C-alpha cells in the first residue's frame, strides 16, 4: 500500500471521529496525536492514533481497524463467530449465519461491524452487515460482507 498523503487531523475532525466511535462502538480514545494516512489505490484511509493504526475510514465512514478493535475492545457493533468460522473469517471470507453464535441486537443492515471469535473475544475482521443483528443467527445465508481482516494489506501496513 502506497501513501498518497499524510497529515494531522484538525481538532474538529478528531472530535467527529471520537464521537462516531463512541456512539457506534462504546470506544473512547485518549490519544494525543491523530494522523490521517491517505492510501493510493485503496478504499481505506488510515488513522494513526499516537502512531498506532487504530481506525480507518471506509466509504467515508470511520471505524476501528482489526488492530484497533483488539486494543480498544468495542462494547457494541460486535458479531461473534464459532471456532469453525475462524479460519474462513481470518482469510477474508464473508460471514454466513451458521457460523454466528452472537450478534449485537443494535446492529442495522449497512452498519460496519467487528467480527470476533468466541473463545477469546479477539477481533478477526471488520465487515458490513447485510441484515439486522437480530436476524444474523440462523441456518443459511450471508449476513456480513468482509472489508478488512487479519493479515490483509491494511492489517500488515506499517509506517
Phi and psi in radians as a Rosetta constraint file:
Dihedral C 1 N 2 CA 2 C 2 CIRCULARHARMONIC -1.770 0.35
Dihedral N 2 CA 2 C 2 N 3 CIRCULARHARMONIC 2.396 0.35
Dihedral C 2 N 3 CA 3 C 3 CIRCULARHARMONIC -1.431 0.35
Dihedral N 3 CA 3 C 3 N 4 CIRCULARHARMONIC 2.212 0.35
Dihedral C 3 N 4 CA 4 C 4 CIRCULARHARMONIC -1.660 0.35
Dihedral N 4 CA 4 C 4 N 5 CIRCULARHARMONIC -0.534 0.35
Dihedral C 4 N 5 CA 5 C 5 CIRCULARHARMONIC -2.814 0.35
Dihedral N 5 CA 5 C 5 N 6 CIRCULARHARMONIC 2.851 0.35
Dihedral C 5 N 6 CA 6 C 6 CIRCULARHARMONIC -2.648 0.35
Dihedral N 6 CA 6 C 6 N 7 CIRCULARHARMONIC 2.212 0.35
Dihedral C 6 N 7 CA 7 C 7 CIRCULARHARMONIC -2.743 0.35
Dihedral N 7 CA 7 C 7 N 8 CIRCULARHARMONIC 2.772 0.35
Dihedral C 7 N 8 CA 8 C 8 CIRCULARHARMONIC -1.328 0.35
Dihedral N 8 CA 8 C 8 N 9 CIRCULARHARMONIC 2.500 0.35
Dihedral C 8 N 9 CA 9 C 9 CIRCULARHARMONIC -1.333 0.35
Dihedral N 9 CA 9 C 9 N 10 CIRCULARHARMONIC 2.514 0.35
Dihedral C 9 N 10 CA 10 C 10 CIRCULARHARMONIC -1.240 0.35
Dihedral N 10 CA 10 C 10 N 11 CIRCULARHARMONIC 2.820 0.35
Dihedral C 10 N 11 CA 11 C 11 CIRCULARHARMONIC -0.984 0.35
Dihedral N 11 CA 11 C 11 N 12 CIRCULARHARMONIC -0.714 0.35
Dihedral C 11 N 12 CA 12 C 12 CIRCULARHARMONIC -1.185 0.35
Dihedral N 12 CA 12 C 12 N 13 CIRCULARHARMONIC -0.591 0.35
Dihedral C 12 N 13 CA 13 C 13 CIRCULARHARMONIC -1.189 0.35
Dihedral N 13 CA 13 C 13 N 14 CIRCULARHARMONIC -0.696 0.35
Dihedral C 13 N 14 CA 14 C 14 CIRCULARHARMONIC -1.100 0.35
Dihedral N 14 CA 14 C 14 N 15 CIRCULARHARMONIC -0.801 0.35
Dihedral C 14 N 15 CA 15 C 15 CIRCULARHARMONIC -1.065 0.35
Dihedral N 15 CA 15 C 15 N 16 CIRCULARHARMONIC -0.757 0.35
Dihedral C 15 N 16 CA 16 C 16 CIRCULARHARMONIC -1.090 0.35
Dihedral N 16 CA 16 C 16 N 17 CIRCULARHARMONIC -0.785 0.35
Dihedral C 16 N 17 CA 17 C 17 CIRCULARHARMONIC -1.045 0.35
Dihedral N 17 CA 17 C 17 N 18 CIRCULARHARMONIC -0.865 0.35
Dihedral C 17 N 18 CA 18 C 18 CIRCULARHARMONIC -1.088 0.35
Dihedral N 18 CA 18 C 18 N 19 CIRCULARHARMONIC -0.685 0.35
Dihedral C 18 N 19 CA 19 C 19 CIRCULARHARMONIC -1.131 0.35
Dihedral N 19 CA 19 C 19 N 20 CIRCULARHARMONIC -0.783 0.35
Dihedral C 19 N 20 CA 20 C 20 CIRCULARHARMONIC -1.123 0.35
Dihedral N 20 CA 20 C 20 N 21 CIRCULARHARMONIC -0.793 0.35
Dihedral C 20 N 21 CA 21 C 21 CIRCULARHARMONIC -1.180 0.35
Dihedral N 21 CA 21 C 21 N 22 CIRCULARHARMONIC -0.621 0.35
Dihedral C 21 N 22 CA 22 C 22 CIRCULARHARMONIC -1.166 0.35
Dihedral N 22 CA 22 C 22 N 23 CIRCULARHARMONIC -0.793 0.35
Dihedral C 22 N 23 CA 23 C 23 CIRCULARHARMONIC -1.165 0.35
Dihedral N 23 CA 23 C 23 N 24 CIRCULARHARMONIC -0.818 0.35
Dihedral C 23 N 24 CA 24 C 24 CIRCULARHARMONIC -1.349 0.35
Dihedral N 24 CA 24 C 24 N 25 CIRCULARHARMONIC -0.627 0.35
Dihedral C 24 N 25 CA 25 C 25 CIRCULARHARMONIC -2.137 0.35
Dihedral N 25 CA 25 C 25 N 26 CIRCULARHARMONIC -0.207 0.35
Dihedral C 25 N 26 CA 26 C 26 CIRCULARHARMONIC 1.289 0.35
Dihedral N 26 CA 26 C 26 N 27 CIRCULARHARMONIC 0.442 0.35
Dihedral C 26 N 27 CA 27 C 27 CIRCULARHARMONIC -1.882 0.35
Dihedral N 27 CA 27 C 27 N 28 CIRCULARHARMONIC 2.340 0.35
Dihedral C 27 N 28 CA 28 C 28 CIRCULARHARMONIC -2.175 0.35
Dihedral N 28 CA 28 C 28 N 29 CIRCULARHARMONIC 2.395 0.35
Dihedral C 28 N 29 CA 29 C 29 CIRCULARHARMONIC -1.756 0.35
Dihedral N 29 CA 29 C 29 N 30 CIRCULARHARMONIC 2.624 0.35
Dihedral C 29 N 30 CA 30 C 30 CIRCULARHARMONIC -2.246 0.35
Dihedral N 30 CA 30 C 30 N 31 CIRCULARHARMONIC 0.798 0.35
Dihedral C 30 N 31 CA 31 C 31 CIRCULARHARMONIC -1.372 0.35
Dihedral N 31 CA 31 C 31 N 32 CIRCULARHARMONIC 2.704 0.35
Dihedral C 31 N 32 CA 32 C 32 CIRCULARHARMONIC -1.631 0.35
Dihedral N 32 CA 32 C 32 N 33 CIRCULARHARMONIC -0.589 0.35
Dihedral C 32 N 33 CA 33 C 33 CIRCULARHARMONIC -2.257 0.35
Dihedral N 33 CA 33 C 33 N 34 CIRCULARHARMONIC 2.404 0.35
Dihedral C 33 N 34 CA 34 C 34 CIRCULARHARMONIC -2.201 0.35
Dihedral N 34 CA 34 C 34 N 35 CIRCULARHARMONIC 2.078 0.35
Dihedral C 34 N 35 CA 35 C 35 CIRCULARHARMONIC -2.159 0.35
Dihedral N 35 CA 35 C 35 N 36 CIRCULARHARMONIC 2.265 0.35
Dihedral C 35 N 36 CA 36 C 36 CIRCULARHARMONIC -1.630 0.35
Dihedral N 36 CA 36 C 36 N 37 CIRCULARHARMONIC 2.200 0.35
Dihedral C 36 N 37 CA 37 C 37 CIRCULARHARMONIC -1.962 0.35
Dihedral N 37 CA 37 C 37 N 38 CIRCULARHARMONIC 1.904 0.35
Dihedral C 37 N 38 CA 38 C 38 CIRCULARHARMONIC -1.506 0.35
Dihedral N 38 CA 38 C 38 N 39 CIRCULARHARMONIC 2.218 0.35
Dihedral C 38 N 39 CA 39 C 39 CIRCULARHARMONIC -1.797 0.35
Dihedral N 39 CA 39 C 39 N 40 CIRCULARHARMONIC 2.297 0.35
Dihedral C 39 N 40 CA 40 C 40 CIRCULARHARMONIC -1.255 0.35
Dihedral N 40 CA 40 C 40 N 41 CIRCULARHARMONIC 2.503 0.35
Dihedral C 40 N 41 CA 41 C 41 CIRCULARHARMONIC 0.918 0.35
Dihedral N 41 CA 41 C 41 N 42 CIRCULARHARMONIC 0.730 0.35
Dihedral C 41 N 42 CA 42 C 42 CIRCULARHARMONIC -2.474 0.35
Dihedral N 42 CA 42 C 42 N 43 CIRCULARHARMONIC 2.544 0.35
Dihedral C 42 N 43 CA 43 C 43 CIRCULARHARMONIC -1.383 0.35
Dihedral N 43 CA 43 C 43 N 44 CIRCULARHARMONIC 0.000 0.35
Dihedral C 43 N 44 CA 44 C 44 CIRCULARHARMONIC -1.927 0.35
Dihedral N 44 CA 44 C 44 N 45 CIRCULARHARMONIC 2.631 0.35
Dihedral C 44 N 45 CA 45 C 45 CIRCULARHARMONIC -2.153 0.35
Dihedral N 45 CA 45 C 45 N 46 CIRCULARHARMONIC 2.237 0.35
Dihedral C 45 N 46 CA 46 C 46 CIRCULARHARMONIC -1.639 0.35
Dihedral N 46 CA 46 C 46 N 47 CIRCULARHARMONIC 2.499 0.35
Dihedral C 46 N 47 CA 47 C 47 CIRCULARHARMONIC -2.003 0.35
Dihedral N 47 CA 47 C 47 N 48 CIRCULARHARMONIC 2.100 0.35
Dihedral C 47 N 48 CA 48 C 48 CIRCULARHARMONIC -1.640 0.35
Dihedral N 48 CA 48 C 48 N 49 CIRCULARHARMONIC 2.151 0.35
Dihedral C 48 N 49 CA 49 C 49 CIRCULARHARMONIC -1.864 0.35
Dihedral N 49 CA 49 C 49 N 50 CIRCULARHARMONIC 1.945 0.35
Dihedral C 49 N 50 CA 50 C 50 CIRCULARHARMONIC 0.921 0.35
Dihedral N 50 CA 50 C 50 N 51 CIRCULARHARMONIC 0.664 0.35
Dihedral C 50 N 51 CA 51 C 51 CIRCULARHARMONIC 1.525 0.35
Dihedral N 51 CA 51 C 51 N 52 CIRCULARHARMONIC -0.135 0.35
Dihedral C 51 N 52 CA 52 C 52 CIRCULARHARMONIC -1.696 0.35
Dihedral N 52 CA 52 C 52 N 53 CIRCULARHARMONIC 2.388 0.35
Dihedral C 52 N 53 CA 53 C 53 CIRCULARHARMONIC -1.341 0.35
Dihedral N 53 CA 53 C 53 N 54 CIRCULARHARMONIC 1.281 0.35
Dihedral C 53 N 54 CA 54 C 54 CIRCULARHARMONIC -1.568 0.35
Dihedral N 54 CA 54 C 54 N 55 CIRCULARHARMONIC -0.405 0.35
Dihedral C 54 N 55 CA 55 C 55 CIRCULARHARMONIC -2.453 0.35
Dihedral N 55 CA 55 C 55 N 56 CIRCULARHARMONIC 2.872 0.35
Dihedral C 55 N 56 CA 56 C 56 CIRCULARHARMONIC -2.648 0.35
Dihedral N 56 CA 56 C 56 N 57 CIRCULARHARMONIC 2.834 0.35
Dihedral C 56 N 57 CA 57 C 57 CIRCULARHARMONIC -1.886 0.35
Dihedral N 57 CA 57 C 57 N 58 CIRCULARHARMONIC 2.262 0.35
Dihedral C 57 N 58 CA 58 C 58 CIRCULARHARMONIC -2.200 0.35
Dihedral N 58 CA 58 C 58 N 59 CIRCULARHARMONIC 2.092 0.35
Dihedral C 58 N 59 CA 59 C 59 CIRCULARHARMONIC 0.915 0.35
Dihedral N 59 CA 59 C 59 N 60 CIRCULARHARMONIC 0.791 0.35
Dihedral C 59 N 60 CA 60 C 60 CIRCULARHARMONIC 1.114 0.35
Dihedral N 60 CA 60 C 60 N 61 CIRCULARHARMONIC 0.224 0.35
Dihedral C 60 N 61 CA 61 C 61 CIRCULARHARMONIC -1.882 0.35
Dihedral N 61 CA 61 C 61 N 62 CIRCULARHARMONIC 2.148 0.35
Dihedral C 61 N 62 CA 62 C 62 CIRCULARHARMONIC -1.352 0.35
Dihedral N 62 CA 62 C 62 N 63 CIRCULARHARMONIC 2.541 0.35
Dihedral C 62 N 63 CA 63 C 63 CIRCULARHARMONIC -2.786 0.35
Dihedral N 63 CA 63 C 63 N 64 CIRCULARHARMONIC 2.948 0.35
Dihedral C 63 N 64 CA 64 C 64 CIRCULARHARMONIC -1.345 0.35
Dihedral N 64 CA 64 C 64 N 65 CIRCULARHARMONIC 2.541 0.35
Dihedral C 64 N 65 CA 65 C 65 CIRCULARHARMONIC -1.328 0.35
Dihedral N 65 CA 65 C 65 N 66 CIRCULARHARMONIC 2.999 0.35
Dihedral C 65 N 66 CA 66 C 66 CIRCULARHARMONIC -1.031 0.35
Dihedral N 66 CA 66 C 66 N 67 CIRCULARHARMONIC -0.783 0.35
Dihedral C 66 N 67 CA 67 C 67 CIRCULARHARMONIC -1.110 0.35
Dihedral N 67 CA 67 C 67 N 68 CIRCULARHARMONIC -0.713 0.35
Dihedral C 67 N 68 CA 68 C 68 CIRCULARHARMONIC -1.112 0.35
Dihedral N 68 CA 68 C 68 N 69 CIRCULARHARMONIC -0.695 0.35
Dihedral C 68 N 69 CA 69 C 69 CIRCULARHARMONIC -1.178 0.35
Dihedral N 69 CA 69 C 69 N 70 CIRCULARHARMONIC -0.562 0.35
Dihedral C 69 N 70 CA 70 C 70 CIRCULARHARMONIC -1.351 0.35
Dihedral N 70 CA 70 C 70 N 71 CIRCULARHARMONIC -0.455 0.35
Dihedral C 70 N 71 CA 71 C 71 CIRCULARHARMONIC -1.460 0.35
Dihedral N 71 CA 71 C 71 N 72 CIRCULARHARMONIC -0.504 0.35
Dihedral C 71 N 72 CA 72 C 72 CIRCULARHARMONIC -2.095 0.35
Dihedral N 72 CA 72 C 72 N 73 CIRCULARHARMONIC 0.134 0.35
Dihedral C 72 N 73 CA 73 C 73 CIRCULARHARMONIC 0.536 0.35
Dihedral N 73 CA 73 C 73 N 74 CIRCULARHARMONIC 1.633 0.35
Dihedral C 73 N 74 CA 74 C 74 CIRCULARHARMONIC -1.129 0.35
Dihedral N 74 CA 74 C 74 N 75 CIRCULARHARMONIC 2.505 0.35
Dihedral C 74 N 75 CA 75 C 75 CIRCULARHARMONIC -1.613 0.35
Dihedral N 75 CA 75 C 75 N 76 CIRCULARHARMONIC -0.413 0.35
Dihedral C 75 N 76 CA 76 C 76 CIRCULARHARMONIC -2.289 0.35
Dihedral N 76 CA 76 C 76 N 77 CIRCULARHARMONIC 2.911 0.35
Dihedral C 76 N 77 CA 77 C 77 CIRCULARHARMONIC 1.271 0.35
Dihedral N 77 CA 77 C 77 N 78 CIRCULARHARMONIC 0.482 0.35
Dihedral C 77 N 78 CA 78 C 78 CIRCULARHARMONIC -1.977 0.35
Dihedral N 78 CA 78 C 78 N 79 CIRCULARHARMONIC 2.392 0.35
Dihedral C 78 N 79 CA 79 C 79 CIRCULARHARMONIC -2.052 0.35
Dihedral N 79 CA 79 C 79 N 80 CIRCULARHARMONIC 2.318 0.35
Dihedral C 79 N 80 CA 80 C 80 CIRCULARHARMONIC -1.896 0.35
Dihedral N 80 CA 80 C 80 N 81 CIRCULARHARMONIC 2.303 0.35
Dihedral C 80 N 81 CA 81 C 81 CIRCULARHARMONIC -1.952 0.35
Dihedral N 81 CA 81 C 81 N 82 CIRCULARHARMONIC 2.748 0.35
Dihedral C 81 N 82 CA 82 C 82 CIRCULARHARMONIC -1.428 0.35
Dihedral N 82 CA 82 C 82 N 83 CIRCULARHARMONIC 3.029 0.35
Dihedral C 82 N 83 CA 83 C 83 CIRCULARHARMONIC -1.054 0.35
Dihedral N 83 CA 83 C 83 N 84 CIRCULARHARMONIC -0.569 0.35
Dihedral C 83 N 84 CA 84 C 84 CIRCULARHARMONIC -1.167 0.35
Dihedral N 84 CA 84 C 84 N 85 CIRCULARHARMONIC -0.382 0.35
Dihedral C 84 N 85 CA 85 C 85 CIRCULARHARMONIC -1.602 0.35
Dihedral N 85 CA 85 C 85 N 86 CIRCULARHARMONIC -0.238 0.35
Dihedral C 85 N 86 CA 86 C 86 CIRCULARHARMONIC -0.959 0.35
Dihedral N 86 CA 86 C 86 N 87 CIRCULARHARMONIC -0.898 0.35
Dihedral C 86 N 87 CA 87 C 87 CIRCULARHARMONIC -1.122 0.35
Dihedral N 87 CA 87 C 87 N 88 CIRCULARHARMONIC -0.638 0.35
Dihedral C 87 N 88 CA 88 C 88 CIRCULARHARMONIC -1.199 0.35
Dihedral N 88 CA 88 C 88 N 89 CIRCULARHARMONIC -0.832 0.35
Dihedral C 88 N 89 CA 89 C 89 CIRCULARHARMONIC -1.120 0.35
Dihedral N 89 CA 89 C 89 N 90 CIRCULARHARMONIC -0.707 0.35
Dihedral C 89 N 90 CA 90 C 90 CIRCULARHARMONIC -1.141 0.35
Dihedral N 90 CA 90 C 90 N 91 CIRCULARHARMONIC -0.412 0.35
Dihedral C 90 N 91 CA 91 C 91 CIRCULARHARMONIC -1.614 0.35
Dihedral N 91 CA 91 C 91 N 92 CIRCULARHARMONIC 0.057 0.35
Dihedral C 91 N 92 CA 92 C 92 CIRCULARHARMONIC 1.677 0.35
Dihedral N 92 CA 92 C 92 N 93 CIRCULARHARMONIC 0.182 0.35
Dihedral C 92 N 93 CA 93 C 93 CIRCULARHARMONIC -1.232 0.35
Dihedral N 93 CA 93 C 93 N 94 CIRCULARHARMONIC 2.612 0.35
Dihedral C 93 N 94 CA 94 C 94 CIRCULARHARMONIC -1.143 0.35
Dihedral N 94 CA 94 C 94 N 95 CIRCULARHARMONIC 2.753 0.35
Dihedral C 94 N 95 CA 95 C 95 CIRCULARHARMONIC -1.711 0.35
Dihedral N 95 CA 95 C 95 N 96 CIRCULARHARMONIC 2.293 0.35
Dihedral C 95 N 96 CA 96 C 96 CIRCULARHARMONIC -1.810 0.35
Dihedral N 96 CA 96 C 96 N 97 CIRCULARHARMONIC 2.655 0.35
Dihedral C 96 N 97 CA 97 C 97 CIRCULARHARMONIC -0.900 0.35
Dihedral N 97 CA 97 C 97 N 98 CIRCULARHARMONIC -0.818 0.35
Dihedral C 97 N 98 CA 98 C 98 CIRCULARHARMONIC -1.025 0.35
Dihedral N 98 CA 98 C 98 N 99 CIRCULARHARMONIC -0.411 0.35
Dihedral C 98 N 99 CA 99 C 99 CIRCULARHARMONIC -1.488 0.35
Dihedral N 99 CA 99 C 99 N 100 CIRCULARHARMONIC -0.141 0.35
Dihedral C 99 N 100 CA 100 C 100 CIRCULARHARMONIC -1.571 0.35
Dihedral N 100 CA 100 C 100 N 101 CIRCULARHARMONIC 2.273 0.35
Dihedral C 100 N 101 CA 101 C 101 CIRCULARHARMONIC -1.883 0.35
Dihedral N 101 CA 101 C 101 N 102 CIRCULARHARMONIC -0.332 0.35
Dihedral C 101 N 102 CA 102 C 102 CIRCULARHARMONIC -2.795 0.35
Dihedral N 102 CA 102 C 102 N 103 CIRCULARHARMONIC 2.548 0.35
Dihedral C 102 N 103 CA 103 C 103 CIRCULARHARMONIC -2.579 0.35
Dihedral N 103 CA 103 C 103 N 104 CIRCULARHARMONIC 2.399 0.35
Dihedral C 103 N 104 CA 104 C 104 CIRCULARHARMONIC -1.042 0.35
Dihedral N 104 CA 104 C 104 N 105 CIRCULARHARMONIC 2.161 0.35
Dihedral C 104 N 105 CA 105 C 105 CIRCULARHARMONIC -1.153 0.35
Dihedral N 105 CA 105 C 105 N 106 CIRCULARHARMONIC -0.314 0.35
Dihedral C 105 N 106 CA 106 C 106 CIRCULARHARMONIC -1.386 0.35
Dihedral N 106 CA 106 C 106 N 107 CIRCULARHARMONIC -0.126 0.35
Dihedral C 106 N 107 CA 107 C 107 CIRCULARHARMONIC -1.222 0.35
Dihedral N 107 CA 107 C 107 N 108 CIRCULARHARMONIC 2.357 0.35
Dihedral C 107 N 108 CA 108 C 108 CIRCULARHARMONIC -2.023 0.35
Dihedral N 108 CA 108 C 108 N 109 CIRCULARHARMONIC 2.635 0.35
Dihedral C 108 N 109 CA 109 C 109 CIRCULARHARMONIC -0.924 0.35
Dihedral N 109 CA 109 C 109 N 110 CIRCULARHARMONIC 2.315 0.35
Dihedral C 109 N 110 CA 110 C 110 CIRCULARHARMONIC 1.726 0.35
Dihedral N 110 CA 110 C 110 N 111 CIRCULARHARMONIC -0.268 0.35
Dihedral C 110 N 111 CA 111 C 111 CIRCULARHARMONIC -1.258 0.35
Dihedral N 111 CA 111 C 111 N 112 CIRCULARHARMONIC 2.574 0.35
Dihedral C 111 N 112 CA 112 C 112 CIRCULARHARMONIC -1.354 0.35
Dihedral N 112 CA 112 C 112 N 113 CIRCULARHARMONIC 2.483 0.35
Dihedral C 112 N 113 CA 113 C 113 CIRCULARHARMONIC -2.389 0.35
Dihedral N 113 CA 113 C 113 N 114 CIRCULARHARMONIC 2.685 0.35
Dihedral C 113 N 114 CA 114 C 114 CIRCULARHARMONIC -1.670 0.35
Dihedral N 114 CA 114 C 114 N 115 CIRCULARHARMONIC 2.351 0.35
Dihedral C 114 N 115 CA 115 C 115 CIRCULARHARMONIC -1.931 0.35
Dihedral N 115 CA 115 C 115 N 116 CIRCULARHARMONIC 2.013 0.35
Dihedral C 115 N 116 CA 116 C 116 CIRCULARHARMONIC -2.009 0.35
Dihedral N 116 CA 116 C 116 N 117 CIRCULARHARMONIC 2.716 0.35
Dihedral C 116 N 117 CA 117 C 117 CIRCULARHARMONIC -1.589 0.35
Dihedral N 117 CA 117 C 117 N 118 CIRCULARHARMONIC 2.630 0.35
Dihedral C 117 N 118 CA 118 C 118 CIRCULARHARMONIC -1.311 0.35
Dihedral N 118 CA 118 C 118 N 119 CIRCULARHARMONIC -0.526 0.35
Dihedral C 118 N 119 CA 119 C 119 CIRCULARHARMONIC -1.301 0.35
Dihedral N 119 CA 119 C 119 N 120 CIRCULARHARMONIC -0.679 0.35
Dihedral C 119 N 120 CA 120 C 120 CIRCULARHARMONIC -2.075 0.35
Dihedral N 120 CA 120 C 120 N 121 CIRCULARHARMONIC -0.143 0.35
Dihedral C 120 N 121 CA 121 C 121 CIRCULARHARMONIC 1.339 0.35
Dihedral N 121 CA 121 C 121 N 122 CIRCULARHARMONIC 0.218 0.35
Dihedral C 121 N 122 CA 122 C 122 CIRCULARHARMONIC -1.306 0.35
Dihedral N 122 CA 122 C 122 N 123 CIRCULARHARMONIC 2.386 0.35
Dihedral C 122 N 123 CA 123 C 123 CIRCULARHARMONIC -1.372 0.35
Dihedral N 123 CA 123 C 123 N 124 CIRCULARHARMONIC 2.279 0.35
Dihedral C 123 N 124 CA 124 C 124 CIRCULARHARMONIC -1.822 0.35
Dihedral N 124 CA 124 C 124 N 125 CIRCULARHARMONIC -0.472 0.35
Dihedral C 124 N 125 CA 125 C 125 CIRCULARHARMONIC -2.807 0.35
Dihedral N 125 CA 125 C 125 N 126 CIRCULARHARMONIC 2.899 0.35
Dihedral C 125 N 126 CA 126 C 126 CIRCULARHARMONIC -2.129 0.35
Dihedral N 126 CA 126 C 126 N 127 CIRCULARHARMONIC 2.399 0.35
Dihedral C 126 N 127 CA 127 C 127 CIRCULARHARMONIC -2.554 0.35
Dihedral N 127 CA 127 C 127 N 128 CIRCULARHARMONIC 3.070 0.35
Dihedral C 127 N 128 CA 128 C 128 CIRCULARHARMONIC -1.922 0.35
Dihedral N 128 CA 128 C 128 N 129 CIRCULARHARMONIC 2.165 0.35
Dihedral C 128 N 129 CA 129 C 129 CIRCULARHARMONIC -1.174 0.35
Dihedral N 129 CA 129 C 129 N 130 CIRCULARHARMONIC 2.375 0.35
Dihedral C 129 N 130 CA 130 C 130 CIRCULARHARMONIC -1.789 0.35
Dihedral N 130 CA 130 C 130 N 131 CIRCULARHARMONIC -0.052 0.35
Dihedral C 130 N 131 CA 131 C 131 CIRCULARHARMONIC -2.586 0.35
Dihedral N 131 CA 131 C 131 N 132 CIRCULARHARMONIC 2.919 0.35
Dihedral C 131 N 132 CA 132 C 132 CIRCULARHARMONIC -1.241 0.35
Dihedral N 132 CA 132 C 132 N 133 CIRCULARHARMONIC 2.701 0.35
Dihedral C 132 N 133 CA 133 C 133 CIRCULARHARMONIC -0.982 0.35
Dihedral N 133 CA 133 C 133 N 134 CIRCULARHARMONIC -0.670 0.35
Dihedral C 133 N 134 CA 134 C 134 CIRCULARHARMONIC -1.187 0.35
Dihedral N 134 CA 134 C 134 N 135 CIRCULARHARMONIC -0.278 0.35
Dihedral C 134 N 135 CA 135 C 135 CIRCULARHARMONIC -1.853 0.35
Dihedral N 135 CA 135 C 135 N 136 CIRCULARHARMONIC 0.185 0.35
Dihedral C 135 N 136 CA 136 C 136 CIRCULARHARMONIC -1.432 0.35
Dihedral N 136 CA 136 C 136 N 137 CIRCULARHARMONIC -0.484 0.35
Dihedral C 136 N 137 CA 137 C 137 CIRCULARHARMONIC -1.538 0.35
Dihedral N 137 CA 137 C 137 N 138 CIRCULARHARMONIC 2.270 0.35
Dihedral C 137 N 138 CA 138 C 138 CIRCULARHARMONIC 3.077 0.35
Dihedral N 138 CA 138 C 138 N 139 CIRCULARHARMONIC -2.835 0.35
Dihedral C 138 N 139 CA 139 C 139 CIRCULARHARMONIC -1.680 0.35
Dihedral N 139 CA 139 C 139 N 140 CIRCULARHARMONIC -0.470 0.35
Dihedral C 139 N 140 CA 140 C 140 CIRCULARHARMONIC -2.722 0.35
Dihedral N 140 CA 140 C 140 N 141 CIRCULARHARMONIC 2.770 0.35
Dihedral C 140 N 141 CA 141 C 141 CIRCULARHARMONIC 1.863 0.35
Dihedral N 141 CA 141 C 141 N 142 CIRCULARHARMONIC 2.584 0.35
Dihedral C 141 N 142 CA 142 C 142 CIRCULARHARMONIC -1.433 0.35
Dihedral N 142 CA 142 C 142 N 143 CIRCULARHARMONIC 2.331 0.35
Dihedral C 142 N 143 CA 143 C 143 CIRCULARHARMONIC -2.173 0.35
Dihedral N 143 CA 143 C 143 N 144 CIRCULARHARMONIC -0.202 0.35
Dihedral C 143 N 144 CA 144 C 144 CIRCULARHARMONIC -2.471 0.35
Dihedral N 144 CA 144 C 144 N 145 CIRCULARHARMONIC 2.251 0.35
Dihedral C 144 N 145 CA 145 C 145 CIRCULARHARMONIC -1.606 0.35
Dihedral N 145 CA 145 C 145 N 146 CIRCULARHARMONIC 2.181 0.35
Dihedral C 145 N 146 CA 146 C 146 CIRCULARHARMONIC -1.230 0.35
Dihedral N 146 CA 146 C 146 N 147 CIRCULARHARMONIC 2.395 0.35
Dihedral C 146 N 147 CA 147 C 147 CIRCULARHARMONIC -2.051 0.35
Dihedral N 147 CA 147 C 147 N 148 CIRCULARHARMONIC -0.702 0.35
Dihedral C 147 N 148 CA 148 C 148 CIRCULARHARMONIC -2.636 0.35
Dihedral N 148 CA 148 C 148 N 149 CIRCULARHARMONIC 2.355 0.35
Dihedral C 148 N 149 CA 149 C 149 CIRCULARHARMONIC -2.513 0.35
Dihedral N 149 CA 149 C 149 N 150 CIRCULARHARMONIC 2.920 0.35
Dihedral C 149 N 150 CA 150 C 150 CIRCULARHARMONIC -0.929 0.35
Dihedral N 150 CA 150 C 150 N 151 CIRCULARHARMONIC 2.284 0.35
Dihedral C 150 N 151 CA 151 C 151 CIRCULARHARMONIC 1.540 0.35
Dihedral N 151 CA 151 C 151 N 152 CIRCULARHARMONIC -0.129 0.35
Dihedral C 151 N 152 CA 152 C 152 CIRCULARHARMONIC -1.357 0.35
Dihedral N 152 CA 152 C 152 N 153 CIRCULARHARMONIC 3.137 0.35
Dihedral C 152 N 153 CA 153 C 153 CIRCULARHARMONIC -1.058 0.35
Dihedral N 153 CA 153 C 153 N 154 CIRCULARHARMONIC -0.669 0.35
Dihedral C 153 N 154 CA 154 C 154 CIRCULARHARMONIC -1.178 0.35
Dihedral N 154 CA 154 C 154 N 155 CIRCULARHARMONIC -0.695 0.35
Dihedral C 154 N 155 CA 155 C 155 CIRCULARHARMONIC -1.145 0.35
Dihedral N 155 CA 155 C 155 N 156 CIRCULARHARMONIC -0.703 0.35
Dihedral C 155 N 156 CA 156 C 156 CIRCULARHARMONIC -1.564 0.35
Dihedral N 156 CA 156 C 156 N 157 CIRCULARHARMONIC -0.042 0.35
Dihedral C 156 N 157 CA 157 C 157 CIRCULARHARMONIC -1.040 0.35
Dihedral N 157 CA 157 C 157 N 158 CIRCULARHARMONIC 2.364 0.35
Dihedral C 157 N 158 CA 158 C 158 CIRCULARHARMONIC -2.395 0.35
Dihedral N 158 CA 158 C 158 N 159 CIRCULARHARMONIC 2.575 0.35
